[in-house]
Amino acid sequence: ILLVIHMDPVEIHDATVLATKEKVRNVISILDPELSFHDFRMINGAEKKS
């Protein structure tokens, strides 16, 4: 059994973060369908969004 516990807070409800994450996912899949990513984070000035 492989388990991963990730403790950093990740924003899962922010519309801007979700839309940008999907755009990045689409670009990556166009470049190489074998590539993937996780833990997408955006930082907007002093306010952090994950």
Secondary structure, DSSP 8 states (H G I E B T S, - for coil): -------S----S-HHHHHHHHHHHHHHHHH-TT-------EEETTEEE-
